[in-house]
Amino acid sequence: MNKKKLKQLKERTKIKTLAEEAGTDRSYLSNILAGRDRCSYELAKKLAMAANKLTFSYDYLPEDFRKDQ
């Protein structure tokens, strides 16, 4: 995820809340967002859907959560 989107995401919701909504672990999500870990495309879709739901937007795509993108 680019730095601008990541900053906006962190300003709009808590990482813990996003992790819970997407059904994953907070520390794993932190590693994904920091680029230290890679998630499956299925989890990336869940994260994007949860981020959009929690921020009342359509700004986040699964590719935003994939390290290789």
PDB file with SEQRES, HELIX, SHEET and CRYST1 records, atoms N, CA, C and O in Angstrom:
SEQRES   1 A   69  MET ASN LYS LYS LYS LEU LYS GLN LEU LYS GLU ARG THR          
SEQRES   2 A   69  LYS ILE LYS THR LEU ALA GLU GLU ALA GLY THR ASP ARG          
SEQRES   3 A   69  SER TYR LEU SER ASN ILE LEU ALA GLY ARG ASP ARG CYS          
SEQRES   4 A   69  SER TYR GLU LEU ALA LYS LYS LEU ALA MET ALA ALA ASN          
SEQRES   5 A   69  LYS LEU THR PHE SER TYR ASP TYR LEU PRO GLU ASP PHE          
SEQRES   6 A   69  ARG LYS ASP GLN                                              
HELIX    1 AA1 LYS A    3  ARG A   12  1                                  10    
HELIX    2 AA2 ILE A   15  ALA A   22  1                                   8    
HELIX    3 AA3 ARG A   26  LEU A   33  1                                   8    
HELIX    4 AA4 TYR A   41  THR A   55  1                                  15    
HELIX    5 AA5 PRO A   62  PHE A   65  5                                   4    
CRYST1    1.000    1.000    1.000  90.00  90.00  90.00 P 1           1          
ATOM      1  N   MET A   1       0.854  -1.174   0.000  1.00  0.00           N  
ATOM      2  CA  MET A   1       0.000   0.000   0.000  1.00  0.00           C  
ATOM      3  C   MET A   1       0.897   1.234   0.000  1.00  0.00           C  
ATOM      4  O   MET A   1       1.902   1.288   0.708  1.00  0.00           O  
ATOM      5  N   ASN A   2       0.518   2.215  -0.801  1.00  0.00           N  
ATOM      6  CA  ASN A   2       1.342   3.414  -0.806  1.00  0.00           C  
ATOM      7  C   ASN A   2       1.178   4.171   0.514  1.00  0.00           C  
ATOM      8  O   ASN A   2       0.204   3.978   1.242  1.00  0.00           O  
ATOM      9  N   LYS A   3       2.138   5.022   0.799  1.00  0.00           N  
ATOM     10  CA  LYS A   3       2.174   5.694   2.102  1.00  0.00           C  
ATOM     11  C   LYS A   3       0.974   6.592   2.339  1.00  0.00           C  
ATOM     12  O   LYS A   3       0.489   6.699   3.465  1.00  0.00           O  
ATOM     13  N   LYS A   4       0.495   7.236   1.287  1.00  0.00           N  
ATOM     14  CA  LYS A   4      -0.651   8.130   1.431  1.00  0.00           C  
ATOM     15  C   LYS A   4      -1.906   7.355   1.828  1.00  0.00           C  
ATOM     16  O   LYS A   4      -2.624   7.759   2.743  1.00  0.00           O  
ATOM     17  N   LYS A   5      -2.167   6.252   1.148  1.00  0.00           N  
ATOM     18  CA  LYS A   5      -3.340   5.428   1.482  1.00  0.00           C  
ATOM     19  C   LYS A   5      -3.211   4.840   2.879  1.00  0.00           C  
ATOM     20  O   LYS A   5      -4.186   4.794   3.630  1.00  0.00           O  
ATOM     21  N   LEU A   6      -2.009   4.389   3.229  1.00  0.00           N  
ATOM     22  CA  LEU A   6      -1.796   3.807   4.549  1.00  0.00           C  
ATOM     23  C   LEU A   6      -2.054   4.847   5.639  1.00  0.00           C  
ATOM     24  O   LEU A   6      -2.690   4.549   6.650  1.00  0.00           O  
ATOM     25  N   LYS A   7      -1.562   6.057   5.431  1.00  0.00           N  
ATOM     26  CA  LYS A   7      -1.784   7.122   6.413  1.00  0.00           C  
ATOM     27  C   LYS A   7      -3.266   7.413   6.559  1.00  0.00           C  
ATOM     28  O   LYS A   7      -3.762   7.563   7.676  1.00  0.00           O  
ATOM     29  N   GLN A   8      -3.984   7.495   5.436  1.00  0.00           N  
ATOM     30  CA  GLN A   8      -5.421   7.745   5.484  1.00  0.00           C  
ATOM     31  C   GLN A   8      -6.153   6.619   6.211  1.00  0.00           C  
ATOM     32  O   GLN A   8      -7.061   6.865   7.006  1.00  0.00           O  
ATOM     33  N   LEU A   9      -5.749   5.391   5.929  1.00  0.00           N  
ATOM     34  CA  LEU A   9      -6.385   4.248   6.580  1.00  0.00           C  
ATOM     35  C   LEU A   9      -6.195   4.304   8.087  1.00  0.00           C  
ATOM     36  O   LEU A   9      -7.142   4.096   8.845  1.00  0.00           O  
ATOM     37  N   LYS A  10      -4.975   4.582   8.519  1.00  0.00           N  
ATOM     38  CA  LYS A  10      -4.691   4.636   9.958  1.00  0.00           C  
ATOM     39  C   LYS A  10      -5.389   5.808  10.640  1.00  0.00           C  
ATOM     40  O   LYS A  10      -5.694   5.741  11.831  1.00  0.00           O  
ATOM     41  N   GLU A  11      -5.643   6.881   9.895  1.00  0.00           N  
ATOM     42  CA  GLU A  11      -6.369   8.027  10.466  1.00  0.00           C  
ATOM     43  C   GLU A  11      -7.859   7.730  10.598  1.00  0.00           C  
ATOM     44  O   GLU A  11      -8.527   8.279  11.474  1.00  0.00           O  
ATOM     45  N   ARG A  12      -8.381   6.866   9.732  1.00  0.00           N  
ATOM     46  CA  ARG A  12      -9.819   6.605   9.689  1.00  0.00           C  
ATOM     47  C   ARG A  12     -10.267   5.424  10.550  1.00  0.00           C  
ATOM     48  O   ARG A  12     -11.422   5.375  10.975  1.00  0.00           O  
ATOM     49  N   THR A  13      -9.374   4.482  10.810  1.00  0.00           N  
ATOM     50  CA  THR A  13      -9.752   3.304  11.598  1.00  0.00           C  
ATOM     51  C   THR A  13      -8.538   2.729  12.307  1.00  0.00           C  
ATOM     52  O   THR A  13      -7.397   3.017  11.945  1.00  0.00           O  
ATOM     53  N   LYS A  14      -8.790   1.925  13.305  1.00  0.00           N  
ATOM     54  CA  LYS A  14      -7.711   1.259  14.027  1.00  0.00           C  
ATOM     55  C   LYS A  14      -7.348  -0.036  13.317  1.00  0.00           C  
ATOM     56  O   LYS A  14      -8.214  -0.721  12.771  1.00  0.00           O  
ATOM     57  N   ILE A  15      -6.074  -0.364  13.330  1.00  0.00           N  
ATOM     58  CA  ILE A  15      -5.595  -1.587  12.696  1.00  0.00           C  
ATOM     59  C   ILE A  15      -6.247  -2.805  13.358  1.00  0.00           C  
ATOM     60  O   ILE A  15      -6.596  -3.774  12.684  1.00  0.00           O  
ATOM     61  N   LYS A  16      -6.405  -2.748  14.664  1.00  0.00           N  
ATOM     62  CA  LYS A  16      -7.043  -3.855  15.379  1.00  0.00           C  
ATOM     63  C   LYS A  16      -8.468  -4.084  14.866  1.00  0.00           C  
ATOM     64  O   LYS A  16      -8.887  -5.224  14.665  1.00  0.00           O  
ATOM     65  N   THR A  17      -9.202  -2.999  14.659  1.00  0.00           N  
ATOM     66  CA  THR A  17     -10.575  -3.097  14.167  1.00  0.00           C  
ATOM     67  C   THR A  17     -10.605  -3.667  12.756  1.00  0.00           C  
ATOM     68  O   THR A  17     -11.446  -4.508  12.440  1.00  0.00           O  
ATOM     69  N   LEU A  18      -9.692  -3.212  11.915  1.00  0.00           N  
ATOM     70  CA  LEU A  18      -9.605  -3.727  10.551  1.00  0.00           C  
ATOM     71  C   LEU A  18      -9.280  -5.212  10.560  1.00  0.00           C  
ATOM     72  O   LEU A  18      -9.885  -5.981   9.813  1.00  0.00           O  
ATOM     73  N   ALA A  19      -8.341  -5.621  11.388  1.00  0.00           N  
ATOM     74  CA  ALA A  19      -7.976  -7.034  11.484  1.00  0.00           C  
ATOM     75  C   ALA A  19      -9.174  -7.877  11.927  1.00  0.00           C  
ATOM     76  O   ALA A  19      -9.443  -8.932  11.352  1.00  0.00           O  
ATOM     77  N   GLU A  20      -9.877  -7.418  12.932  1.00  0.00           N  
ATOM     78  CA  GLU A  20     -11.052  -8.147  13.418  1.00  0.00           C  
ATOM     79  C   GLU A  20     -12.120  -8.263  12.344  1.00  0.00           C  
ATOM     80  O   GLU A  20     -12.701  -9.331  12.152  1.00  0.00           O  
ATOM     81  N   GLU A  21     -12.377  -7.175  11.650  1.00  0.00           N  
ATOM     82  CA  GLU A  21     -13.414  -7.165  10.603  1.00  0.00           C  
ATOM     83  C   GLU A  21     -13.059  -8.120   9.459  1.00  0.00           C  
ATOM     84  O   GLU A  21     -13.939  -8.742   8.865  1.00  0.00           O  
ATOM     85  N   ALA A  22     -11.761  -8.229   9.159  1.00  0.00           N  
ATOM     86  CA  ALA A  22     -11.310  -9.090   8.064  1.00  0.00           C  
ATOM     87  C   ALA A  22     -11.044 -10.527   8.528  1.00  0.00           C  
ATOM     88  O   ALA A  22     -10.805 -11.410   7.704  1.00  0.00           O  
ATOM     89  N   GLY A  23     -11.085 -10.760   9.836  1.00  0.00           N  
ATOM     90  CA  GLY A  23     -10.878 -12.104  10.363  1.00  0.00           C  
ATOM     91  C   GLY A  23      -9.432 -12.544  10.387  1.00  0.00           C  
ATOM     92  O   GLY A  23      -9.124 -13.709  10.136  1.00  0.00           O  
ATOM     93  N   THR A  24      -8.544 -11.613  10.690  1.00  0.00           N  
ATOM     94  CA  THR A  24      -7.122 -11.956  10.763  1.00  0.00           C  
ATOM     95  C   THR A  24      -6.513 -11.384  12.038  1.00  0.00           C  
ATOM     96  O   THR A  24      -7.170 -10.658  12.784  1.00  0.00           O  
ATOM     97  N   ASP A  25      -5.273 -11.715  12.271  1.00  0.00           N  
ATOM     98  CA  ASP A  25      -4.547 -11.295  13.463  1.00  0.00           C  
ATOM     99  C   ASP A  25      -3.972  -9.886  13.277  1.00  0.00           C  
ATOM    100  O   ASP A  25      -3.470  -9.556  12.203  1.00  0.00           O  
ATOM    101  N   ARG A  26      -4.045  -9.064  14.320  1.00  0.00           N  
ATOM    102  CA  ARG A  26      -3.546  -7.696  14.252  1.00  0.00           C  
ATOM    103  C   ARG A  26      -2.058  -7.627  13.923  1.00  0.00           C  
ATOM    104  O   ARG A  26      -1.640  -6.789  13.123  1.00  0.00           O  
ATOM    105  N   SER A  27      -1.267  -8.485  14.522  1.00  0.00           N  
ATOM    106  CA  SER A  27       0.180  -8.437  14.261  1.00  0.00           C  
ATOM    107  C   SER A  27       0.507  -8.864  12.832  1.00  0.00           C  
ATOM    108  O   SER A  27       1.419  -8.317  12.211  1.00  0.00           O  
ATOM    109  N   TYR A  28      -0.238  -9.840  12.310  1.00  0.00           N  
ATOM    110  CA  TYR A  28      -0.060 -10.260  10.919  1.00  0.00           C  
ATOM    111  C   TYR A  28      -0.431  -9.113   9.982  1.00  0.00           C  
ATOM    112  O   TYR A  28       0.281  -8.851   9.013  1.00  0.00           O  
ATOM    113  N   LEU A  29      -1.543  -8.428  10.263  1.00  0.00           N  
ATOM    114  CA  LEU A  29      -1.948  -7.299   9.448  1.00  0.00           C  
ATOM    115  C   LEU A  29      -0.908  -6.183   9.504  1.00  0.00           C  
ATOM    116  O   LEU A  29      -0.608  -5.563   8.484  1.00  0.00           O  
ATOM    117  N   SER A  30      -0.365  -5.928  10.670  1.00  0.00           N  
ATOM    118  CA  SER A  30       0.689  -4.906  10.783  1.00  0.00           C  
ATOM    119  C   SER A  30       1.877  -5.246   9.903  1.00  0.00           C  
ATOM    120  O   SER A  30       2.446  -4.369   9.253  1.00  0.00           O  
ATOM    121  N   ASN A  31       2.250  -6.516   9.880  1.00  0.00           N  
ATOM    122  CA  ASN A  31       3.366  -6.938   9.024  1.00  0.00           C  
ATOM    123  C   ASN A  31       3.022  -6.785   7.543  1.00  0.00           C  
ATOM    124  O   ASN A  31       3.878  -6.410   6.743  1.00  0.00           O  
ATOM    125  N   ILE A  32       1.786  -7.070   7.180  1.00  0.00           N  
ATOM    126  CA  ILE A  32       1.349  -6.905   5.791  1.00  0.00           C  
ATOM    127  C   ILE A  32       1.440  -5.432   5.401  1.00  0.00           C  
ATOM    128  O   ILE A  32       1.980  -5.096   4.347  1.00  0.00           O  
ATOM    129  N   LEU A  33       0.916  -4.564   6.246  1.00  0.00           N  
ATOM    130  CA  LEU A  33       0.913  -3.132   5.945  1.00  0.00           C  
ATOM    131  C   LEU A  33       2.317  -2.541   5.900  1.00  0.00           C  
ATOM    132  O   LEU A  33       2.566  -1.579   5.173  1.00  0.00           O  
ATOM    133  N   ALA A  34       3.231  -3.115   6.675  1.00  0.00           N  
ATOM    134  CA  ALA A  34       4.614  -2.643   6.686  1.00  0.00           C  
ATOM    135  C   ALA A  34       5.440  -3.239   5.551  1.00  0.00           C  
ATOM    136  O   ALA A  34       6.596  -2.863   5.355  1.00  0.00           O  
ATOM    137  N   GLY A  35       4.846  -4.172   4.804  1.00  0.00           N  
ATOM    138  CA  GLY A  35       5.567  -4.793   3.698  1.00  0.00           C  
ATOM    139  C   GLY A  35       6.497  -5.910   4.120  1.00  0.00           C  
ATOM    140  O   GLY A  35       7.330  -6.359   3.332  1.00  0.00           O  
ATOM    141  N   ARG A  36       6.363  -6.362   5.356  1.00  0.00           N  
ATOM    142  CA  ARG A  36       7.223  -7.443   5.851  1.00  0.00           C  
ATOM    143  C   ARG A  36       6.640  -8.819   5.595  1.00  0.00           C  
ATOM    144  O   ARG A  36       7.335  -9.828   5.715  1.00  0.00           O  
ATOM    145  N   ASP A  37       5.359  -8.860   5.242  1.00  0.00           N  
ATOM    146  CA  ASP A  37       4.683 -10.129   5.015  1.00  0.00           C  
ATOM    147  C   ASP A  37       3.748  -9.981   3.833  1.00  0.00           C  
ATOM    148  O   ASP A  37       3.350  -8.869   3.486  1.00  0.00           O  
ATOM    149  N   ARG A  38       3.398 -11.088   3.219  1.00  0.00           N  
ATOM    150  CA  ARG A  38       2.502 -11.094   2.063  1.00  0.00           C  
ATOM    151  C   ARG A  38       1.272 -11.930   2.409  1.00  0.00           C  
ATOM    152  O   ARG A  38       1.381 -12.974   3.051  1.00  0.00           O  
ATOM    153  N   CYS A  39       0.127 -11.470   1.985  1.00  0.00           N  
ATOM    154  CA  CYS A  39      -1.096 -12.226   2.265  1.00  0.00           C  
ATOM    155  C   CYS A  39      -1.646 -12.807   0.969  1.00  0.00           C  
ATOM    156  O   CYS A  39      -1.259 -12.411  -0.130  1.00  0.00           O  
ATOM    157  N   SER A  40      -2.553 -13.751   1.131  1.00  0.00           N  
ATOM    158  CA  SER A  40      -3.219 -14.355  -0.023  1.00  0.00           C  
ATOM    159  C   SER A  40      -4.138 -13.326  -0.670  1.00  0.00           C  
ATOM    160  O   SER A  40      -4.493 -12.316  -0.062  1.00  0.00           O  
ATOM    161  N   TYR A  41      -4.511 -13.601  -1.905  1.00  0.00           N  
ATOM    162  CA  TYR A  41      -5.435 -12.700  -2.585  1.00  0.00           C  
ATOM    163  C   TYR A  41      -6.794 -12.709  -1.883  1.00  0.00           C  
ATOM    164  O   TYR A  41      -7.462 -11.677  -1.822  1.00  0.00           O  
ATOM    165  N   GLU A  42      -7.202 -13.847  -1.360  1.00  0.00           N  
ATOM    166  CA  GLU A  42      -8.483 -13.929  -0.635  1.00  0.00           C  
ATOM    167  C   GLU A  42      -8.481 -13.021   0.591  1.00  0.00           C  
ATOM    168  O   GLU A  42      -9.451 -12.306   0.839  1.00  0.00           O  
ATOM    169  N   LEU A  43      -7.393 -13.050   1.354  1.00  0.00           N  
ATOM    170  CA  LEU A  43      -7.310 -12.170   2.520  1.00  0.00           C  
ATOM    171  C   LEU A  43      -7.237 -10.719   2.072  1.00  0.00           C  
ATOM    172  O   LEU A  43      -7.837  -9.852   2.707  1.00  0.00           O  
ATOM    173  N   ALA A  44      -6.523 -10.439   1.003  1.00  0.00           N  
ATOM    174  CA  ALA A  44      -6.439  -9.074   0.485  1.00  0.00           C  
ATOM    175  C   ALA A  44      -7.828  -8.550   0.118  1.00  0.00           C  
ATOM    176  O   ALA A  44      -8.129  -7.381   0.360  1.00  0.00           O  
ATOM    177  N   LYS A  45      -8.680  -9.405  -0.466  1.00  0.00           N  
ATOM    178  CA  LYS A  45     -10.049  -9.003  -0.791  1.00  0.00           C  
ATOM    179  C   LYS A  45     -10.831  -8.686   0.483  1.00  0.00           C  
ATOM    180  O   LYS A  45     -11.562  -7.697   0.540  1.00  0.00           O  
ATOM    181  N   LYS A  46     -10.673  -9.531   1.506  1.00  0.00           N  
ATOM    182  CA  LYS A  46     -11.366  -9.294   2.777  1.00  0.00           C  
ATOM    183  C   LYS A  46     -10.893  -7.991   3.430  1.00  0.00           C  
ATOM    184  O   LYS A  46     -11.696  -7.230   3.971  1.00  0.00           O  
ATOM    185  N   LEU A  47      -9.586  -7.746   3.370  1.00  0.00           N  
ATOM    186  CA  LEU A  47      -9.031  -6.519   3.948  1.00  0.00           C  
ATOM    187  C   LEU A  47      -9.545  -5.284   3.216  1.00  0.00           C  
ATOM    188  O   LEU A  47      -9.893  -4.286   3.847  1.00  0.00           O  
ATOM    189  N   ALA A  48      -9.592  -5.348   1.904  1.00  0.00           N  
ATOM    190  CA  ALA A  48     -10.097  -4.216   1.124  1.00  0.00           C  
ATOM    191  C   ALA A  48     -11.569  -3.957   1.437  1.00  0.00           C  
ATOM    192  O   ALA A  48     -11.976  -2.812   1.629  1.00  0.00           O  
ATOM    193  N   MET A  49     -12.355  -5.017   1.486  1.00  0.00           N  
ATOM    194  CA  MET A  49     -13.779  -4.864   1.800  1.00  0.00           C  
ATOM    195  C   MET A  49     -13.972  -4.280   3.199  1.00  0.00           C  
ATOM    196  O   MET A  49     -14.811  -3.403   3.405  1.00  0.00           O  
ATOM    197  N   ALA A  50     -13.188  -4.776   4.155  1.00  0.00           N  
ATOM    198  CA  ALA A  50     -13.293  -4.281   5.529  1.00  0.00           C  
ATOM    199  C   ALA A  50     -12.840  -2.821   5.618  1.00  0.00           C  
ATOM    200  O   ALA A  50     -13.481  -2.012   6.289  1.00  0.00           O  
ATOM    201  N   ALA A  51     -11.751  -2.489   4.950  1.00  0.00           N  
ATOM    202  CA  ALA A  51     -11.247  -1.109   4.972  1.00  0.00           C  
ATOM    203  C   ALA A  51     -12.273  -0.155   4.367  1.00  0.00           C  
ATOM    204  O   ALA A  51     -12.506   0.928   4.903  1.00  0.00           O  
ATOM    205  N   ASN A  52     -12.878  -0.547   3.272  1.00  0.00           N  
ATOM    206  CA  ASN A  52     -13.893   0.299   2.642  1.00  0.00           C  
ATOM    207  C   ASN A  52     -15.126   0.446   3.529  1.00  0.00           C  
ATOM    208  O   ASN A  52     -15.708   1.526   3.628  1.00  0.00           O  
ATOM    209  N   LYS A  53     -15.509  -0.642   4.162  1.00  0.00           N  
ATOM    210  CA  LYS A  53     -16.674  -0.598   5.064  1.00  0.00           C  
ATOM    211  C   LYS A  53     -16.408   0.323   6.255  1.00  0.00           C  
ATOM    212  O   LYS A  53     -17.239   1.162   6.601  1.00  0.00           O  
ATOM    213  N   LEU A  54     -15.253   0.158   6.870  1.00  0.00           N  
ATOM    214  CA  LEU A  54     -14.931   0.915   8.078  1.00  0.00           C  
ATOM    215  C   LEU A  54     -14.665   2.395   7.805  1.00  0.00           C  
ATOM    216  O   LEU A  54     -14.861   3.235   8.682  1.00  0.00           O  
ATOM    217  N   THR A  55     -14.219   2.713   6.590  1.00  0.00           N  
ATOM    218  CA  THR A  55     -13.909   4.104   6.259  1.00  0.00           C  
ATOM    219  C   THR A  55     -15.004   4.760   5.421  1.00  0.00           C  
ATOM    220  O   THR A  55     -14.878   5.915   5.013  1.00  0.00           O  
ATOM    221  N   PHE A  56     -16.080   4.011   5.169  1.00  0.00           N  
ATOM    222  CA  PHE A  56     -17.198   4.528   4.372  1.00  0.00           C  
ATOM    223  C   PHE A  56     -16.711   5.054   3.021  1.00  0.00           C  
ATOM    224  O   PHE A  56     -17.075   6.149   2.592  1.00  0.00           O  
ATOM    225  N   SER A  57     -15.871   4.237   2.361  1.00  0.00           N  
ATOM    226  CA  SER A  57     -15.310   4.657   1.076  1.00  0.00           C  
ATOM    227  C   SER A  57     -15.164   3.463   0.146  1.00  0.00           C  
ATOM    228  O   SER A  57     -15.488   2.329   0.500  1.00  0.00           O  
ATOM    229  N   TYR A  58     -14.675   3.744  -1.034  1.00  0.00           N  
ATOM    230  CA  TYR A  58     -14.324   2.709  -2.007  1.00  0.00           C  
ATOM    231  C   TYR A  58     -12.882   2.928  -2.452  1.00  0.00           C  
ATOM    232  O   TYR A  58     -12.533   2.669  -3.603  1.00  0.00           O  
ATOM    233  N   ASP A  59     -12.051   3.405  -1.534  1.00  0.00           N  
ATOM    234  CA  ASP A  59     -10.666   3.769  -1.845  1.00  0.00           C  
ATOM    235  C   ASP A  59      -9.714   2.586  -1.889  1.00  0.00           C  
ATOM    236  O   ASP A  59      -8.652   2.683  -2.505  1.00  0.00           O  
ATOM    237  N   TYR A  60     -10.058   1.482  -1.261  1.00  0.00           N  
ATOM    238  CA  TYR A  60      -9.107   0.383  -1.072  1.00  0.00           C  
ATOM    239  C   TYR A  60      -9.425  -0.804  -1.969  1.00  0.00           C  
ATOM    240  O   TYR A  60     -10.572  -1.234  -2.083  1.00  0.00           O  
ATOM    241  N   LEU A  61      -8.384  -1.315  -2.597  1.00  0.00           N  
ATOM    242  CA  LEU A  61      -8.467  -2.461  -3.500  1.00  0.00           C  
ATOM    243  C   LEU A  61      -7.649  -3.609  -2.928  1.00  0.00           C  
ATOM    244  O   LEU A  61      -6.738  -3.370  -2.135  1.00  0.00           O  
ATOM    245  N   PRO A  62      -7.946  -4.844  -3.306  1.00  0.00           N  
ATOM    246  CA  PRO A  62      -7.127  -5.965  -2.828  1.00  0.00           C  
ATOM    247  C   PRO A  62      -5.642  -5.774  -3.124  1.00  0.00           C  
ATOM    248  O   PRO A  62      -4.791  -6.167  -2.325  1.00  0.00           O  
ATOM    249  N   GLU A  63      -5.337  -5.180  -4.254  1.00  0.00           N  
ATOM    250  CA  GLU A  63      -3.937  -4.965  -4.634  1.00  0.00           C  
ATOM    251  C   GLU A  63      -3.196  -4.061  -3.653  1.00  0.00           C  
ATOM    252  O   GLU A  63      -1.972  -4.132  -3.545  1.00  0.00           O  
ATOM    253  N   ASP A  64      -3.933  -3.213  -2.938  1.00  0.00           N  
ATOM    254  CA  ASP A  64      -3.307  -2.341  -1.943  1.00  0.00           C  
ATOM    255  C   ASP A  64      -2.691  -3.130  -0.796  1.00  0.00           C  
ATOM    256  O   ASP A  64      -1.771  -2.654  -0.131  1.00  0.00           O  
ATOM    257  N   PHE A  65      -3.193  -4.322  -0.569  1.00  0.00           N  
ATOM    258  CA  PHE A  65      -2.725  -5.137   0.544  1.00  0.00           C  
ATOM    259  C   PHE A  65      -1.744  -6.224   0.132  1.00  0.00           C  
ATOM    260  O   PHE A  65      -1.330  -7.037   0.959  1.00  0.00           O  
ATOM    261  N   ARG A  66      -1.375  -6.241  -1.129  1.00  0.00           N  
ATOM    262  CA  ARG A  66      -0.446  -7.255  -1.642  1.00  0.00           C  
ATOM    263  C   ARG A  66       0.948  -6.660  -1.769  1.00  0.00           C  
ATOM    264  O   ARG A  66       1.126  -5.611  -2.390  1.00  0.00           O  
ATOM    265  N   LYS A  67       1.925  -7.318  -1.189  1.00  0.00           N  
ATOM    266  CA  LYS A  67       3.306  -6.829  -1.206  1.00  0.00           C  
ATOM    267  C   LYS A  67       3.863  -6.712  -2.608  1.00  0.00           C  
ATOM    268  O   LYS A  67       4.650  -5.805  -2.881  1.00  0.00           O  
ATOM    269  N   ASP A  68       3.476  -7.607  -3.505  1.00  0.00           N  
ATOM    270  CA  ASP A  68       4.050  -7.645  -4.851  1.00  0.00           C  
ATOM    271  C   ASP A  68       3.421  -6.615  -5.788  1.00  0.00           C  
ATOM    272  O   ASP A  68       3.821  -6.523  -6.949  1.00  0.00           O  
ATOM    273  N   GLN A  69       2.472  -5.861  -5.323  1.00  0.00           N  
ATOM    274  CA  GLN A  69       1.829  -4.870  -6.192  1.00  0.00           C  
ATOM    275  C   GLN A  69       2.418  -3.497  -5.981  1.00  0.00           C  
ATOM    276  O   GLN A  69       1.997  -2.538  -6.629  1.00  0.00           O  
TER     277      GLN A  69                                                      
END                                                                             
